[in-house]
Amino acid sequence: MRKWKGIVKTKLIGKRKLETREMSTSLRTTRGSEQRRLQCLQDIQKLQEEIKLLQISNEKLNGVGLDDMSFTELASLGSMLDEGFRIVDEQLDNAHEEITTKQVKIIILSSKF
């Protein structure tokens, strides 16, 4: 059985004593803490579900677990991968151009001295 943590006050109303209970600050704090704890647990559960979905997406992008995908899903995945490869190729070209430009500048500067 849970014990009630509160303050009992006795008031005289007419000829009768009336006991009233006031919730202590610690009990209110406990309830607030419990609500925050429950909210945190819900947030954790939502984040775990999101992580699971992201892991599945990542596995599919790496070619794992494709057996149960429909033709449409596979075609969509293929399009996303094609677009990703195009962007990666552009970035590689830009990086290569930047490195080449720096090397040419170094060669030109070193030949002047």
MIMARDREN-550530 format. One record per residue: residue number from 1; x, y, z of N, C-alpha, C, O in turn. Coordinates in nm, 3 decimals, padded with zeros to 5 digits. Layout:
<pts>
> num; npx; npy; npz; capx; capy; capz; cpx; cpy; cpz; opx; opy; opz
> NUM; X; Y; Z; X; Y; Z; X; Y; Z; X; Y; Z
...
</pts>
This chain:
<pts>
> num; npx; npy; npz; capx; capy; capz; cpx; cpy; cpz; opx; opy; opz
> 1; 00.083; -00.119; 00.000; 00.000; 00.000; 00.000; 00.087; 00.124; 00.000; 00.188; 00.130; 00.070
> 2; 00.048; 00.221; -00.078; 00.125; 00.344; -00.090; 00.086; 00.440; 00.022; -00.033; 00.463; 00.046
> 3; 00.185; 00.493; 00.089; 00.157; 00.589; 00.195; 00.141; 00.727; 00.135; 00.214; 00.766; 00.044
> 4; 00.044; 00.800; 00.186; 00.019; 00.935; 00.139; 00.113; 01.029; 00.210; 00.118; 01.032; 00.333
> 5; 00.188; 01.107; 00.134; 00.280; 01.202; 00.194; 00.217; 01.340; 00.187; 00.222; 01.406; 00.082
> 6; 00.161; 01.383; 00.292; 00.097; 01.514; 00.292; 00.084; 01.566; 00.432; 00.126; 01.502; 00.529
> 7; 00.026; 01.681; 00.441; 00.008; 01.745; 00.570; -00.139; 01.736; 00.606; -00.226; 01.768; 00.525
> 8; -00.168; 01.691; 00.727; -00.306; 01.681; 00.773; -00.334; 01.801; 00.861; -00.263; 01.826; 00.959
> 9; -00.438; 01.877; 00.826; -00.477; 01.992; 00.908; -00.615; 01.966; 00.964; -00.702; 01.909; 00.897
> 10; -00.634; 02.007; 01.085; -00.764; 01.990; 01.149; -00.828; 02.128; 01.162; -00.767; 02.222; 01.212
> 11; -00.952; 02.138; 01.117; -01.026; 02.263; 01.128; -01.153; 02.237; 01.208; -01.213; 02.130; 01.199
> 12; -01.188; 02.333; 01.282; -01.314; 02.323; 01.357; -01.422; 02.393; 01.276; -01.415; 02.514; 01.252
> 13; -01.519; 02.317; 01.236; -01.633; 02.374; 01.165; -01.755; 02.343; 01.250; -01.797; 02.229; 01.263
> 14; -01.807; 02.447; 01.306; -01.917; 02.424; 01.401; -01.865; 02.345; 01.519; -01.768; 02.386; 01.583
> 15; -01.929; 02.233; 01.548; -01.885; 02.149; 01.659; -01.805; 02.029; 01.610; -01.761; 01.947; 01.691
> 16; -01.785; 02.018; 01.478; -01.713; 01.904; 01.423; -01.572; 01.941; 01.383; -01.542; 02.052; 01.338
> 17; -01.487; 01.842; 01.401; -01.351; 01.859; 01.352; -01.346; 01.806; 01.210; -01.396; 01.697; 01.182
> 18; -01.287; 01.881; 01.120; -01.276; 01.839; 00.982; -01.128; 01.833; 00.947; -01.055; 01.931; 00.960
> 19; -01.085; 01.716; 00.904; -00.946; 01.699; 00.866; -00.933; 01.724; 00.717; -01.007; 01.668; 00.636
> 20; -00.840; 01.807; 00.683; -00.812; 01.830; 00.542; -00.668; 01.790; 00.515; -00.581; 01.799; 00.602
> 21; -00.646; 01.748; 00.397; -00.511; 01.705; 00.361; -00.457; 01.798; 00.254; -00.525; 01.827; 00.155
> 22; -00.339; 01.842; 00.273; -00.274; 01.926; 00.175; -00.155; 01.851; 00.118; -00.077; 01.788; 00.189
> 23; -00.146; 01.861; -00.009; -00.037; 01.791; -00.075; 00.093; 01.866; -00.046; 00.099; 01.988; -00.057
> 24; 00.194; 01.793; -00.010; 00.321; 01.857; 00.017; 00.392; 01.889; -00.114; 00.362; 01.832; -00.219
> 25; 00.485; 01.979; -00.106; 00.560; 02.018; -00.225; 00.636; 01.899; -00.282; 00.648; 01.886; -00.404
> 26; 00.686; 01.813; -00.194; 00.762; 01.698; -00.243; 00.675; 01.604; -00.325; 00.724; 01.544; -00.420
> 27; 00.548; 01.589; -00.289; 00.458; 01.503; -00.365; 00.431; 01.563; -00.503; 00.430; 01.490; -00.603
> 28; 00.408; 01.695; -00.509; 00.388; 01.760; -00.639; 00.511; 01.746; -00.726; 00.501; 01.721; -00.846
> 29; 00.627; 01.762; -00.664; 00.753; 01.746; -00.737; 00.766; 01.604; -00.789; 00.812; 01.582; -00.901
> 30; 00.727; 01.507; -00.707; 00.734; 01.367; -00.748; 00.643; 01.343; -00.868; 00.682; 01.275; -00.963
> 31; 00.523; 01.399; -00.865; 00.432; 01.383; -00.978; 00.489; 01.449; -01.103; 00.480; 01.393; -01.213
> 32; 00.546; 01.567; -01.087; 00.607; 01.636; -01.201; 00.724; 01.556; -01.256; 00.743; 01.547; -01.377
> 33; 00.803; 01.500; -01.166; 00.917; 01.418; -01.208; 00.869; 01.295; -01.283; 00.930; 01.254; -01.382
> 34; 00.762; 01.236; -01.235; 00.707; 01.116; -01.300; 00.655; 01.151; -01.440; 00.674; 01.073; -01.533
> 35; 00.591; 01.265; -01.454; 00.543; 01.307; -01.586; 00.660; 01.330; -01.681; 00.656; 01.290; -01.797
> 36; 00.765; 01.395; -01.631; 00.884; 01.418; -01.714; 00.950; 01.286; -01.752; 00.996; 01.269; -01.865
> 37; 00.954; 01.192; -01.657; 01.013; 01.061; -01.684; 00.933; 00.988; -01.793; 00.991; 00.930; -01.885
> 38; 00.800; 00.992; -01.782; 00.717; 00.927; -01.882; 00.734; 00.992; -02.019; 00.737; 00.923; -02.121
> 39; 00.745; 01.126; -02.022; 00.767; 01.196; -02.149; 00.902; 01.156; -02.208; 00.913; 01.136; -02.329
> 40; 01.003; 01.145; -02.124; 01.135; 01.103; -02.172; 01.130; 00.961; -02.229; 01.191; 00.933; -02.332
> 41; 01.057; 00.873; -02.162; 01.045; 00.736; -02.212; 00.974; 00.733; -02.347; 01.013; 00.655; -02.435
> 42; 00.872; 00.816; -02.365; 00.804; 00.824; -02.494; 00.898; 00.878; -02.602; 00.900; 00.828; -02.715
> 43; 00.976; 00.980; -02.566; 01.072; 01.036; -02.661; 01.177; 00.933; -02.700; 01.215; 00.924; -02.817
> 44; 01.223; 00.856; -02.604; 01.322; 00.750; -02.631; 01.264; 00.647; -02.726; 01.331; 00.603; -02.819
> 45; 01.139; 00.607; -02.702; 01.075; 00.507; -02.788; 01.061; 00.561; -02.931; 01.088; 00.487; -03.026
> 46; 01.021; 00.687; -02.947; 01.009; 00.746; -03.080; 01.144; 00.749; -03.151; 01.154; 00.718; -03.269
> 47; 01.249; 00.787; -03.077; 01.382; 00.793; -03.136; 01.432; 00.654; -03.175; 01.498; 00.638; -03.278
> 48; 01.402; 00.553; -03.093; 01.442; 00.416; -03.126; 01.373; 00.369; -03.253; 01.434; 00.302; -03.336
> 49; 01.246; 00.404; -03.269; 01.173; 00.367; -03.391; 01.233; 00.438; -03.513; 01.246; 00.379; -03.620
> 50; 01.269; 00.565; -03.495; 01.330; 00.641; -03.605; 01.466; 00.582; -03.643; 01.499; 00.572; -03.761
> 51; 01.544; 00.543; -03.544; 01.674; 00.480; -03.570; 01.655; 00.352; -03.648; 01.729; 00.325; -03.743
> 52; 01.556; 00.272; -03.609; 01.530; 00.145; -03.678; 01.497; 00.170; -03.825; 01.548; 00.101; -03.913
> 53; 01.411; 00.269; -03.852; 01.375; 00.302; -03.990; 01.498; 00.350; -04.069; 01.516; 00.314; -04.185
> 54; 01.581; 00.429; -04.005; 01.703; 00.478; -04.072; 01.800; 00.363; -04.099; 01.866; 00.361; -04.203
> 55; 01.809; 00.268; -04.006; 01.896; 00.152; -04.028; 01.847; 00.069; -04.146; 01.927; 00.021; -04.226
> 56; 01.715; 00.051; -04.155; 01.659; -00.024; -04.268; 01.690; 00.047; -04.399; 01.730; -00.016; -04.497
> 57; 01.670; 00.180; -04.401; 01.700; 00.258; -04.522; 01.848; 00.246; -04.558; 01.882; 00.230; -04.675
> 58; 01.933; 00.255; -04.458; 02.077; 00.245; -04.483; 02.114; 00.107; -04.539; 02.195; 00.097; -04.631
> 59; 02.053; 00.003; -04.483; 02.080; -00.133; -04.532; 02.038; -00.145; -04.679; 02.110; -00.205; -04.759
> 60; 01.924; -00.090; -04.713; 01.876; -00.098; -04.852; 01.970; -00.022; -04.946; 01.996; -00.066; -05.057
> 61; 02.019; 00.093; -04.900; 02.114; 00.169; -04.982; 02.244; 00.092; -05.001; 02.317; 00.115; -05.098
> 62; 02.274; 00.001; -04.909; 02.394; -00.082; -04.919; 02.364; -00.218; -04.981; 02.450; -00.306; -04.983
> 63; 02.241; -00.237; -05.032; 02.206; -00.359; -05.102; 02.165; -00.474; -05.015; 02.159; -00.588; -05.061
> 64; 02.137; -00.448; -04.887; 02.096; -00.554; -04.795; 01.944; -00.550; -04.779; 01.885; -00.443; -04.763
> 65; 01.880; -00.667; -04.784; 01.736; -00.675; -04.761; 01.651; -00.628; -04.876; 01.543; -00.572; -04.856
> 66; 01.697; -00.650; -04.997; 01.623; -00.605; -05.115; 01.527; -00.711; -05.168; 01.444; -00.681; -05.254
> 67; 01.536; -00.834; -05.118; 01.457; -00.945; -05.172; 01.307; -00.922; -05.166; 01.234; -00.964; -05.256
> 68; 01.260; -00.855; -05.062; 01.116; -00.837; -05.046; 01.064; -00.706; -05.107; 00.948; -00.671; -05.086
> 69; 01.148; -00.635; -05.181; 01.106; -00.509; -05.242; 01.038; -00.534; -05.375; 01.074; -00.626; -05.449
> 70; 00.938; -00.451; -05.404; 00.867; -00.462; -05.532; 00.952; -00.398; -05.643; 01.052; -00.331; -05.616
> 71; 00.910; -00.419; -05.766; 00.980; -00.359; -05.880; 00.982; -00.207; -05.868; 01.084; -00.143; -05.894
> 72; 00.868; -00.149; -05.830; 00.858; -00.003; -05.817; 00.954; 00.049; -05.710; 01.021; 00.150; -05.730
> 73; 00.959; -00.022; -05.596; 01.050; 00.019; -05.488; 01.195; 00.009; -05.533; 01.277; 00.096; -05.503
> 74; 01.227; -00.100; -05.604; 01.365; -00.116; -05.653; 01.399; -00.008; -05.755; 01.510; 00.046; -05.753
> 75; 01.305; 00.025; -05.843; 01.329; 00.130; -05.943; 01.351; 00.264; -05.874; 01.438; 00.341; -05.914
> 76; 01.273; 00.292; -05.772; 01.288; 00.417; -05.697; 01.424; 00.422; -05.628; 01.492; 00.525; -05.631
> 77; 01.463; 00.312; -05.567; 01.593; 00.304; -05.501; 01.705; 00.323; -05.603; 01.803; 00.393; -05.576
> 78; 01.689; 00.261; -05.720; 01.789; 00.278; -05.826; 01.803; 00.423; -05.869; 01.914; 00.471; -05.892
> 79; 01.691; 00.494; -05.880; 01.695; 00.635; -05.918; 01.766; 00.719; -05.811; 01.846; 00.807; -05.843
> 80; 01.736; 00.690; -05.685; 01.803; 00.763; -05.576; 01.953; 00.739; -05.578; 02.032; 00.831; -05.560
> 81; 01.992; 00.614; -05.602; 02.135; 00.581; -05.607; 02.203; 00.648; -05.727; 02.315; 00.699; -05.715
> 82; 02.135; 00.649; -05.842; 02.191; 00.716; -05.961; 02.215; 00.864; -05.933; 02.320; 00.917; -05.967
> 83; 02.117; 00.928; -05.872; 02.132; 01.071; -05.838; 02.246; 01.091; -05.739; 02.325; 01.184; -05.751
> 84; 02.254; 01.002; -05.641; 02.363; 01.011; -05.543; 02.499; 00.994; -05.609; 02.593; 01.067; -05.577
> 85; 02.511; 00.897; -05.701; 02.639; 00.876; -05.771; 02.674; 00.999; -05.854; 02.791; 01.037; -05.861
> 86; 02.575; 01.062; -05.918; 02.601; 01.181; -05.998; 02.658; 01.293; -05.911; 02.754; 01.360; -05.949
> 87; 02.599; 01.312; -05.794; 02.647; 01.416; -05.703; 02.787; 01.385; -05.652; 02.871; 01.474; -05.643
> 88; 02.811; 01.259; -05.618; 02.945; 01.218; -05.571; 03.048; 01.241; -05.680; 03.158; 01.291; -05.654
> 89; 03.014; 01.205; -05.804; 03.107; 01.227; -05.917; 03.138; 01.376; -05.934; 03.253; 01.412; -05.958
> 90; 03.037; 01.462; -05.922; 03.060; 01.606; -05.932; 03.155; 01.654; -05.823; 03.247; 01.732; -05.848
> 91; 03.132; 01.606; -05.700; 03.218; 01.645; -05.589; 03.361; 01.597; -05.610; 03.456; 01.669; -05.579
> 92; 03.376; 01.475; -05.662; 03.510; 01.424; -05.691; 03.579; 01.508; -05.798; 03.698; 01.540; -05.786
> 93; 03.505; 01.544; -05.902; 03.561; 01.629; -06.007; 03.605; 01.764; -05.951; 03.713; 01.813; -05.982
> 94; 03.520; 01.824; -05.867; 03.555; 01.953; -05.805; 03.678; 01.942; -05.717; 03.766; 02.028; -05.721
> 95; 03.685; 01.836; -05.637; 03.801; 01.816; -05.550; 03.927; 01.795; -05.632; 04.033; 01.848; -05.599
> 96; 03.916; 01.716; -05.739; 04.032; 01.690; -05.824; 04.079; 01.820; -05.891; 04.199; 01.846; -05.899
> 97; 03.985; 01.900; -05.936; 04.019; 02.028; -05.999; 04.087; 02.121; -05.900; 04.183; 02.190; -05.935
> 98; 04.037; 02.123; -05.777; 04.095; 02.208; -05.674; 04.239; 02.166; -05.642; 04.328; 02.250; -05.629
> 99; 04.260; 02.035; -05.629; 04.395; 01.985; -05.601; 04.489; 02.017; -05.716; 04.603; 02.059; -05.695
> 100; 04.441; 01.996; -05.838; 04.523; 02.023; -05.956; 04.560; 02.170; -05.963; 04.675; 02.204; -05.993
> 101; 04.465; 02.257; -05.937; 04.491; 02.401; -05.939; 04.596; 02.439; -05.836; 04.685; 02.519; -05.865
> 102; 04.587; 02.383; -05.716; 04.686; 02.412; -05.613; 04.824; 02.362; -05.654; 04.925; 02.430; -05.632
> 103; 04.828; 02.244; -05.713; 04.958; 02.190; -05.756; 05.020; 02.276; -05.865; 05.141; 02.299; -05.864
> 104; 04.939; 02.324; -05.958; 04.990; 02.411; -06.065; 05.043; 02.541; -06.005; 05.149; 02.589; -06.046
> 105; 04.971; 02.598; -05.909; 05.017; 02.720; -05.844; 05.150; 02.699; -05.774; 05.239; 02.784; -05.781
> 106; 05.165; 02.585; -05.708; 05.290; 02.555; -05.638; 05.404; 02.543; -05.739; 05.513; 02.595; -05.715
> 107; 05.379; 02.477; -05.849; 05.483; 02.460; -05.953; 05.522; 02.596; -06.009; 05.640; 02.624; -06.027
> 108; 05.424; 02.680; -06.037; 05.453; 02.813; -06.092; 05.531; 02.896; -05.993; 05.629; 02.960; -06.030
> 109; 05.489; 02.896; -05.866; 05.559; 02.973; -05.764; 05.701; 02.922; -05.742; 05.792; 03.002; -05.724
> 110; 05.721; 02.792; -05.743; 05.854; 02.737; -05.720; 05.948; 02.761; -05.838; 06.070; 02.770; -05.820
> 111; 05.893; 02.772; -05.959; 05.977; 02.797; -06.076; 06.022; 02.941; -06.083; 06.119; 02.971; -06.153
> 112; 05.954; 03.032; -06.014; 05.992; 03.174; -06.013; 06.113; 03.199; -05.926; 06.182; 03.299; -05.944
> 113; 06.139; 03.112; -05.833; 06.251; 03.136; -05.740; 06.372; 03.069; -05.785; 06.476; 03.078; -05.720
</pts>
